[in-house]
Amino acid sequence: MELKEVIGNRRAIRFYLPFKPLERQKIQKMLEAARRASCVGNVNATNAIVIWRDQASPELIQALTPPLGYQQMQTAPCFILWCQNTMAYEVNKWIQDLLNLAETGRVGFGDMGETKEQIDKLLRGVFTPIWKQAAVSPLAFMDVGQAVAQATLVAYDEGLSTCCMSGPSVERVAKLLKLPETQVPVCLMSVGYSAESPEAGGQTVKAPFEQLFFEMEHGKPFKEDPKVVEELKGEKMIQQPAPLPWRQEELRYLREALKLMPEGATAQEMGRVFDQT
């Protein structure tokens, strides 16, 4: 399958097959994909904690649950807490990571000794006063996003499905997992085998292209070429948008087949489910 089709087929999945075991090796492949993602200065600041549902306490399962997320919590066999390690930017480590890049010929212009000297003399002075700020900058969190995106694509390649979640629950989960203050929790990801159809009700409708992307200055739209749109439809990156006409029937079937709480369930009713976990 071509990459564009993989991107087009990807869906955020909220209903999983709870009885189908999830292979540990597939999670390792996802983590390896995240490790291979591009990052500032090769600091490798993206960390993750893998949570197996059958080993988690009821307290942890309840903390994992975001609003409207009880489907994932009852059915997904695995969750991943993705984090940003701020100490990965500590100035001495950051400099050493850059020196390591010079050693392997990944930065500089060929003269390793000169490159390393410039890194140590020039960049150390620049990075020393700013490394703490850089560790929580938009660019640092973008690196976590790139790692998660690569893990997502590998999950799909391995026949798995995922869904990323955030909100106040992330902080509660971080506390239960004894995350140090130097680690910033970014998002939770559910992982498993999808119980939904591959289309999952159709491709999620996004904001119009020209409202999101600009050219030369903000507010000047990057004009969408209809020929490119048709080409991407042919390559299955752009697919039939949600909702497909049978989606509501599929959701009803999933709730009944997986014995999930009915539509409109109260928080108290959902809590009873967690108590039984």
C-alpha positions, 0 to 999 in steps of 0.5 A: 500500500502506498503512503498516501493511501495509508494516510487516507485510510487512517482513522482515529478508532474508538472501538477495539476488539477486547478479546484479541491479544495485542502483540508486544512486538508490534508496540515495540515497532511503534516505539522504534518508529517514534525513536527514529523521528526527527528532533532538534539537535538529536536530543531525543526528548520524546519518552513514552510509558506503555500501559497494558489494560489487563495489568492496570488498576481500576484507579488507573483505568478511571484516570485514563478516561477522557470525556466521551472516551469510555469506549476506548477504556473498556475495549483497548488492550493498551495505552501509551502515555507520550511525554516530553523530557525537558532534561533532554535539553540540558545544555551539557547534554544538548552540546554533547548530542551535537558533538555526536552528530559532528562525529558521525558527519551529520552536521558541519562541512567536513572538518570535524575538528572545526565543527566540534570547536564551533559547537562547543565555543559558539553554541554553548554560549547561546544555549546556556541561558535558553535551554530551559525555555527551549525544552518547553518551546513549540518546536520541542513539542512538535518533535513529540508530535512527529514521533507520535505520527510515525508511531501511528503510521507504523501501527497502521502498517502492523494492522493496528488502530489508534486514537490520541486523547488529551485533557485533565486526565493526562495529568492524573495518569502522569501522577499515578505513573510516578512521572517526574516533574521533568517529564511533561505529559503530552497525550494518551494513545489507545492501541488495539485491533479495530472493531469498527469497519475500515472506513469507520464511518468515513473520512473525518471532515477537515477545515477548508484547505484555503482557510488553513494554508497561506502563501507569502503572507498570512491571510493570502490563501495557498490556492488549491488546484482541483487537478491535485485534488482529483489526483489525491482522490485517485491515490486514496489520500482523499476519501469519501467524507463522514458520515457514511449513511450506515454509520449510526447503525454500525455504532448501535451494533458496536455498543450492543456487541461489545456490551458498552454503555448506551448512548446518554449514559450518566457519569454514575453509570459509567463509574460503575463500569470502571468499578467492575474493571 
